[in-house]
């Protein structure tokens, strides 16, 4: 690496030239320039002593670059307003070489990344006529630092694109491959450079490009992903068509003929307006091809692939890709292009019908789409049933089948669908059961009771049981009476899992039924509260408070202390115990005050 030549002291002549320009053109005052040069001297001394940090160097590069940019803008302004000849100033060269030297110091002293090299390249590109030995330093960078492969790619792109230097670009990539022999990205970039060069030189460099291409595919024999990357490079829209494209596609077809992904790749190439002739191995680019024609060529590619000797697994994968791709294309078609719209609808119906009739449709998304195309027809149930035979855990297909029977007023069959799917879908089935509840409630009483009986007793899914057991109790009480509700409650409370909402709902109904403080009813309520608190009182302060309120309002206030002690014993969290203590204190004060007021009123 070439050492910094100007990071230390500057010549007095340079300082004078710099001072004259900056002060004359009012970029700095004399005092500001003195302060600036003093700081620069201190910084240069740190460099010489090896004390300058990477961050300090980057900050100084940024500062010097800002001054250089200001000077360039001032020069343009002066030339535009007052002078038409060449502006005779050394300021740009002085500043450029100082910045260059600081970059060299960075590269010599500190670890750097591709972003820093990119900044240096950009700087050199903008100032290559002003800075010293820029190209030599860049060559040295490419040959000195081997850990970051992106540096070689960045250097090669710069050499070819910005400098039109194919030999340097090749050399930089060659450096990278030497130290990263199996990094495919470097080989793709190597091919990219040759393709771009071929694009400029015509067939004169075809042999060199083909040699590079053949070396790559031999080195990565059987790597179809890499071959696809080479295809994409050769078919770049900015590259002229030559013999190269036909050769790359021919090799792809021949090497990977039994790979379904190759056929998908070839189909998409046809979709982009290319036409490959399987007999002559020639690839053509058709300009301004009508969209429905390119789609037809795309579909024909898949149809040809289906006639190939693919393995059963590959053929099934091919069908999955085909159906997915054709749906994607359909979703992107311009709605105003009626010709293409009509063509696609016919092609979709033909393709999906073939996939379905040959049992090649295997993905739930495809069954769901095909159901929509047969919406309302006799085939709808058959399609969904076949789809569920393949993917019985697909919620959307179960939903479609369930909705079909509801829309056709087949409540019993819809109920059977719920029973069929609930053990498979588990918690995910709850939304369907909630829809069924609404439908049942608008039906006859027999249907409603059948629904609640199945959701509460027959089904063994906790989220469904907990959701509908309280609703079953409420429906029973509202449509019959509380006595009937107690019977169904006693049956439901024995089931697992225990349902807190069921007990709370029963307590609410019992409270509403209190007309007088009949001892039998109060004893039943106390037993209900006791059972509820023992089951669910480990973390619910409100439950204990409600129980205390009940005794104050309807029962025996002297039992409040026992209830409180039981709550303090069962509650598991100390903060909940503190909360219960505070709430009991408030309840005691409230109801004792009410008793005093009541006695005074009687007096």
Protein Blocks (a to p, Z undefined) as FASTA:
>chain_A
ZZdfklmccdfklmmmmmmmmmmnomacfklmmmmmmmmmmmmmmmmnopacfklmmmmm
mmmmmmmmmmmmmmmmmmmmmocbdcddfklmmmmmmmmmmmmmmmmmmccdfklmmmmm
mmmmmmmmmmghklmmmmmmmmmmmkbmklmmmmmmmmmmmnopaklmmmmmmmmmmmmm
mlmklmmmmmmmmmmmmmmnommlmmmmmmmmmmmmmmmgoiaklmmmmmmmmmpckbcc
dfklmmmmmmmmmmmmmgmklmmmmmmmmmnopacdfklopacddehiafklmmmmmmmm
mmmmmmpccdfklmmmmmmmmmmmmmmmmmmpcfklmmlmmmmmmmmmmmmmmmmmnopa
fbfklmmmmmmmmgoiaklmmmmmmmmmmmmmbmklmmmmmmmmmmnopaklmmmmmmmm
mmmnmmmmmmmmmmmmmmmmmmcfklmmmmmmmmmmmpccfklmmmmmmmmmmmmmmmmc
mklmmmmmmmmmmpccddfklmmmmmmmmmmmpmbdcfklmmmmmmmmmmmmmmmmmmpm
klmmmmmmmmmmmmcfklmmmmmmmmmmmpmbfklmmmmmmmmmmmmmmmmmmmmmmmmm
mZZ
